[in-house]
Amino acid sequence: MFKKIVATATLLFAAASFAAVDVNKGSEADLDGLKGVGPALSKRILDARKQGEFKDWADLMQRVKGVKEKAAAKLSAEGLTVNGKAYAGGDAPAAAPKAGKPAKVAAKE
């Protein structure tokens, strides 16, 4: 009986510790509680959020320095969401090609 109580308590604790934090609603403490988010990143997120809520992951990545595709995927895996949605990859804004460099063309031999 004791083992069942301990197992149940452990499962409840594990479920509670992986609570999702929405970037538009989370406090500084909520954001800092996520692995990969420190005081500097949480401050940048909160400062950008003052301009308006984030529409989606692409908006977050565009407005918050240090959050790009790789970081977004890691933060999402730790429980960060934008409007309740996890990062799905490919939400990043399209990168503009660099001007002044011609496209590489494969040489035929």
PyMOL CGO cylinders between C-alpha atoms (Angstrom):
from pymol import cmd
from pymol.cgo import CYLINDER

trace = [
    CYLINDER, 0.00, 0.00, 0.00, 2.82, 2.39, 0.91, 0.3, 1, 1, 1, 1, 1, 1,
    CYLINDER, 2.82, 2.39, 0.91, 4.49, 1.77, -2.47, 0.3, 1, 1, 1, 1, 1, 1,
    CYLINDER, 4.49, 1.77, -2.47, 1.29, 2.75, -4.29, 0.3, 1, 1, 1, 1, 1, 1,
    CYLINDER, 1.29, 2.75, -4.29, 1.07, 6.00, -2.35, 0.3, 1, 1, 1, 1, 1, 1,
    CYLINDER, 1.07, 6.00, -2.35, 4.70, 6.84, -3.08, 0.3, 1, 1, 1, 1, 1, 1,
    CYLINDER, 4.70, 6.84, -3.08, 4.30, 5.95, -6.77, 0.3, 1, 1, 1, 1, 1, 1,
    CYLINDER, 4.30, 5.95, -6.77, 1.18, 8.09, -7.08, 0.3, 1, 1, 1, 1, 1, 1,
    CYLINDER, 1.18, 8.09, -7.08, 2.83, 11.03, -5.33, 0.3, 1, 1, 1, 1, 1, 1,
    CYLINDER, 2.83, 11.03, -5.33, 5.85, 10.72, -7.62, 0.3, 1, 1, 1, 1, 1, 1,
    CYLINDER, 5.85, 10.72, -7.62, 3.67, 10.75, -10.74, 0.3, 1, 1, 1, 1, 1, 1,
    CYLINDER, 3.67, 10.75, -10.74, 1.74, 13.78, -9.54, 0.3, 1, 1, 1, 1, 1, 1,
    CYLINDER, 1.74, 13.78, -9.54, 4.95, 15.64, -8.76, 0.3, 1, 1, 1, 1, 1, 1,
    CYLINDER, 4.95, 15.64, -8.76, 6.40, 14.79, -12.20, 0.3, 1, 1, 1, 1, 1, 1,
    CYLINDER, 6.40, 14.79, -12.20, 3.25, 16.01, -13.95, 0.3, 1, 1, 1, 1, 1, 1,
    CYLINDER, 3.25, 16.01, -13.95, 3.19, 19.24, -11.94, 0.3, 1, 1, 1, 1, 1, 1,
    CYLINDER, 3.19, 19.24, -11.94, 6.87, 19.97, -12.58, 0.3, 1, 1, 1, 1, 1, 1,
    CYLINDER, 6.87, 19.97, -12.58, 6.33, 19.88, -16.35, 0.3, 1, 1, 1, 1, 1, 1,
    CYLINDER, 6.33, 19.88, -16.35, 3.70, 22.57, -16.46, 0.3, 1, 1, 1, 1, 1, 1,
    CYLINDER, 3.70, 22.57, -16.46, 3.78, 24.58, -19.66, 0.3, 1, 1, 1, 1, 1, 1,
    CYLINDER, 3.78, 24.58, -19.66, 4.59, 28.28, -19.41, 0.3, 1, 1, 1, 1, 1, 1,
    CYLINDER, 4.59, 28.28, -19.41, 3.04, 30.56, -22.00, 0.3, 1, 1, 1, 1, 1, 1,
    CYLINDER, 3.04, 30.56, -22.00, 5.43, 33.32, -23.03, 0.3, 1, 1, 1, 1, 1, 1,
    CYLINDER, 5.43, 33.32, -23.03, 2.58, 35.85, -23.10, 0.3, 1, 1, 1, 1, 1, 1,
    CYLINDER, 2.58, 35.85, -23.10, 1.31, 35.04, -19.60, 0.3, 1, 1, 1, 1, 1, 1,
    CYLINDER, 1.31, 35.04, -19.60, 4.29, 33.78, -17.60, 0.3, 1, 1, 1, 1, 1, 1,
    CYLINDER, 4.29, 33.78, -17.60, 5.92, 35.89, -14.92, 0.3, 1, 1, 1, 1, 1, 1,
    CYLINDER, 5.92, 35.89, -14.92, 9.64, 36.46, -14.66, 0.3, 1, 1, 1, 1, 1, 1,
    CYLINDER, 9.64, 36.46, -14.66, 9.81, 33.66, -12.06, 0.3, 1, 1, 1, 1, 1, 1,
    CYLINDER, 9.81, 33.66, -12.06, 7.86, 31.30, -14.34, 0.3, 1, 1, 1, 1, 1, 1,
    CYLINDER, 7.86, 31.30, -14.34, 10.21, 31.98, -17.24, 0.3, 1, 1, 1, 1, 1, 1,
    CYLINDER, 10.21, 31.98, -17.24, 13.34, 31.69, -15.05, 0.3, 1, 1, 1, 1, 1, 1,
    CYLINDER, 13.34, 31.69, -15.05, 12.05, 28.31, -13.86, 0.3, 1, 1, 1, 1, 1, 1,
    CYLINDER, 12.05, 28.31, -13.86, 12.47, 26.84, -17.32, 0.3, 1, 1, 1, 1, 1, 1,
    CYLINDER, 12.47, 26.84, -17.32, 15.74, 25.13, -18.14, 0.3, 1, 1, 1, 1, 1, 1,
    CYLINDER, 15.74, 25.13, -18.14, 17.58, 27.29, -20.66, 0.3, 1, 1, 1, 1, 1, 1,
    CYLINDER, 17.58, 27.29, -20.66, 15.99, 30.56, -19.57, 0.3, 1, 1, 1, 1, 1, 1,
    CYLINDER, 15.99, 30.56, -19.57, 18.05, 32.71, -17.27, 0.3, 1, 1, 1, 1, 1, 1,
    CYLINDER, 18.05, 32.71, -17.27, 17.54, 36.20, -15.91, 0.3, 1, 1, 1, 1, 1, 1,
    CYLINDER, 17.54, 36.20, -15.91, 18.90, 37.89, -19.05, 0.3, 1, 1, 1, 1, 1, 1,
    CYLINDER, 18.90, 37.89, -19.05, 16.65, 36.00, -21.46, 0.3, 1, 1, 1, 1, 1, 1,
    CYLINDER, 16.65, 36.00, -21.46, 13.56, 36.37, -19.28, 0.3, 1, 1, 1, 1, 1, 1,
    CYLINDER, 13.56, 36.37, -19.28, 14.20, 40.14, -19.13, 0.3, 1, 1, 1, 1, 1, 1,
    CYLINDER, 14.20, 40.14, -19.13, 14.52, 40.33, -22.94, 0.3, 1, 1, 1, 1, 1, 1,
    CYLINDER, 14.52, 40.33, -22.94, 11.27, 38.37, -23.30, 0.3, 1, 1, 1, 1, 1, 1,
    CYLINDER, 11.27, 38.37, -23.30, 9.41, 40.61, -20.84, 0.3, 1, 1, 1, 1, 1, 1,
    CYLINDER, 9.41, 40.61, -20.84, 10.79, 43.79, -22.45, 0.3, 1, 1, 1, 1, 1, 1,
    CYLINDER, 10.79, 43.79, -22.45, 9.66, 42.62, -25.90, 0.3, 1, 1, 1, 1, 1, 1,
    CYLINDER, 9.66, 42.62, -25.90, 6.28, 41.59, -24.50, 0.3, 1, 1, 1, 1, 1, 1,
    CYLINDER, 6.28, 41.59, -24.50, 5.70, 45.19, -23.33, 0.3, 1, 1, 1, 1, 1, 1,
    CYLINDER, 5.70, 45.19, -23.33, 5.42, 46.16, -27.00, 0.3, 1, 1, 1, 1, 1, 1,
    CYLINDER, 5.42, 46.16, -27.00, 2.59, 43.66, -27.43, 0.3, 1, 1, 1, 1, 1, 1,
    CYLINDER, 2.59, 43.66, -27.43, 1.89, 39.96, -27.05, 0.3, 1, 1, 1, 1, 1, 1,
    CYLINDER, 1.89, 39.96, -27.05, 3.73, 37.52, -29.27, 0.3, 1, 1, 1, 1, 1, 1,
    CYLINDER, 3.73, 37.52, -29.27, 1.55, 36.24, -32.12, 0.3, 1, 1, 1, 1, 1, 1,
    CYLINDER, 1.55, 36.24, -32.12, 3.50, 33.05, -32.77, 0.3, 1, 1, 1, 1, 1, 1,
    CYLINDER, 3.50, 33.05, -32.77, 6.95, 31.51, -32.52, 0.3, 1, 1, 1, 1, 1, 1,
    CYLINDER, 6.95, 31.51, -32.52, 8.19, 33.42, -35.57, 0.3, 1, 1, 1, 1, 1, 1,
    CYLINDER, 8.19, 33.42, -35.57, 7.22, 36.69, -33.87, 0.3, 1, 1, 1, 1, 1, 1,
    CYLINDER, 7.22, 36.69, -33.87, 9.04, 35.64, -30.69, 0.3, 1, 1, 1, 1, 1, 1,
    CYLINDER, 9.04, 35.64, -30.69, 12.18, 34.67, -32.61, 0.3, 1, 1, 1, 1, 1, 1,
    CYLINDER, 12.18, 34.67, -32.61, 12.15, 37.93, -34.53, 0.3, 1, 1, 1, 1, 1, 1,
    CYLINDER, 12.15, 37.93, -34.53, 11.71, 40.19, -31.49, 0.3, 1, 1, 1, 1, 1, 1,
    CYLINDER, 11.71, 40.19, -31.49, 13.82, 38.44, -28.81, 0.3, 1, 1, 1, 1, 1, 1,
    CYLINDER, 13.82, 38.44, -28.81, 17.58, 38.40, -29.32, 0.3, 1, 1, 1, 1, 1, 1,
    CYLINDER, 17.58, 38.40, -29.32, 19.06, 34.95, -28.75, 0.3, 1, 1, 1, 1, 1, 1,
    CYLINDER, 19.06, 34.95, -28.75, 15.96, 32.95, -29.64, 0.3, 1, 1, 1, 1, 1, 1,
    CYLINDER, 15.96, 32.95, -29.64, 16.28, 31.34, -33.04, 0.3, 1, 1, 1, 1, 1, 1,
    CYLINDER, 16.28, 31.34, -33.04, 15.18, 27.92, -34.36, 0.3, 1, 1, 1, 1, 1, 1,
    CYLINDER, 15.18, 27.92, -34.36, 17.56, 25.82, -32.27, 0.3, 1, 1, 1, 1, 1, 1,
    CYLINDER, 17.56, 25.82, -32.27, 16.84, 27.70, -29.03, 0.3, 1, 1, 1, 1, 1, 1,
    CYLINDER, 16.84, 27.70, -29.03, 13.10, 27.74, -29.77, 0.3, 1, 1, 1, 1, 1, 1,
    CYLINDER, 13.10, 27.74, -29.77, 13.07, 23.96, -30.16, 0.3, 1, 1, 1, 1, 1, 1,
    CYLINDER, 13.07, 23.96, -30.16, 14.92, 23.51, -26.84, 0.3, 1, 1, 1, 1, 1, 1,
    CYLINDER, 14.92, 23.51, -26.84, 12.71, 25.98, -24.97, 0.3, 1, 1, 1, 1, 1, 1,
    CYLINDER, 12.71, 25.98, -24.97, 9.59, 24.36, -26.36, 0.3, 1, 1, 1, 1, 1, 1,
    CYLINDER, 9.59, 24.36, -26.36, 10.82, 20.95, -25.22, 0.3, 1, 1, 1, 1, 1, 1,
    CYLINDER, 10.82, 20.95, -25.22, 11.22, 22.41, -21.73, 0.3, 1, 1, 1, 1, 1, 1,
    CYLINDER, 11.22, 22.41, -21.73, 7.61, 23.61, -21.73, 0.3, 1, 1, 1, 1, 1, 1,
    CYLINDER, 7.61, 23.61, -21.73, 7.60, 27.11, -23.22, 0.3, 1, 1, 1, 1, 1, 1,
    CYLINDER, 7.60, 27.11, -23.22, 4.61, 27.84, -25.45, 0.3, 1, 1, 1, 1, 1, 1,
    CYLINDER, 4.61, 27.84, -25.45, 3.40, 30.81, -27.50, 0.3, 1, 1, 1, 1, 1, 1,
    CYLINDER, 3.40, 30.81, -27.50, -0.37, 31.18, -27.28, 0.3, 1, 1, 1, 1, 1, 1,
    CYLINDER, -0.37, 31.18, -27.28, -0.55, 27.61, -26.02, 0.3, 1, 1, 1, 1, 1, 1,
    CYLINDER, -0.55, 27.61, -26.02, 1.36, 26.15, -28.97, 0.3, 1, 1, 1, 1, 1, 1,
    CYLINDER, 1.36, 26.15, -28.97, 4.68, 24.34, -28.85, 0.3, 1, 1, 1, 1, 1, 1,
    CYLINDER, 4.68, 24.34, -28.85, 7.35, 25.14, -31.43, 0.3, 1, 1, 1, 1, 1, 1,
    CYLINDER, 7.35, 25.14, -31.43, 6.73, 23.07, -34.54, 0.3, 1, 1, 1, 1, 1, 1,
    CYLINDER, 6.73, 23.07, -34.54, 9.89, 23.98, -36.44, 0.3, 1, 1, 1, 1, 1, 1,
    CYLINDER, 9.89, 23.98, -36.44, 9.78, 25.87, -39.69, 0.3, 1, 1, 1, 1, 1, 1,
    CYLINDER, 9.78, 25.87, -39.69, 7.92, 28.75, -38.02, 0.3, 1, 1, 1, 1, 1, 1,
    CYLINDER, 7.92, 28.75, -38.02, 10.96, 30.96, -38.46, 0.3, 1, 1, 1, 1, 1, 1,
    CYLINDER, 10.96, 30.96, -38.46, 10.75, 33.97, -40.73, 0.3, 1, 1, 1, 1, 1, 1,
    CYLINDER, 10.75, 33.97, -40.73, 12.34, 33.36, -44.11, 0.3, 1, 1, 1, 1, 1, 1,
    CYLINDER, 12.34, 33.36, -44.11, 15.92, 34.56, -44.23, 0.3, 1, 1, 1, 1, 1, 1,
    CYLINDER, 15.92, 34.56, -44.23, 16.56, 37.13, -46.94, 0.3, 1, 1, 1, 1, 1, 1,
    CYLINDER, 16.56, 37.13, -46.94, 19.43, 36.28, -49.28, 0.3, 1, 1, 1, 1, 1, 1,
    CYLINDER, 19.43, 36.28, -49.28, 22.54, 38.37, -48.80, 0.3, 1, 1, 1, 1, 1, 1,
    CYLINDER, 22.54, 38.37, -48.80, 22.90, 41.09, -51.38, 0.3, 1, 1, 1, 1, 1, 1,
    CYLINDER, 22.90, 41.09, -51.38, 26.06, 41.37, -53.42, 0.3, 1, 1, 1, 1, 1, 1,
    CYLINDER, 26.06, 41.37, -53.42, 26.88, 37.67, -53.54, 0.3, 1, 1, 1, 1, 1, 1,
    CYLINDER, 26.88, 37.67, -53.54, 26.06, 35.76, -56.70, 0.3, 1, 1, 1, 1, 1, 1,
    CYLINDER, 26.06, 35.76, -56.70, 24.43, 32.38, -56.33, 0.3, 1, 1, 1, 1, 1, 1,
    CYLINDER, 24.43, 32.38, -56.33, 26.80, 29.43, -56.52, 0.3, 1, 1, 1, 1, 1, 1,
    CYLINDER, 26.80, 29.43, -56.52, 26.38, 27.35, -59.63, 0.3, 1, 1, 1, 1, 1, 1,
    CYLINDER, 26.38, 27.35, -59.63, 27.67, 23.80, -59.77, 0.3, 1, 1, 1, 1, 1, 1,
    CYLINDER, 27.67, 23.80, -59.77, 30.40, 23.46, -62.37, 0.3, 1, 1, 1, 1, 1, 1,
    CYLINDER, 30.40, 23.46, -62.37, 29.96, 20.65, -64.91, 0.3, 1, 1, 1, 1, 1, 1,
    CYLINDER, 29.96, 20.65, -64.91, 33.00, 18.54, -65.56, 0.3, 1, 1, 1, 1, 1, 1,
]
cmd.load_cgo(trace, "trace")
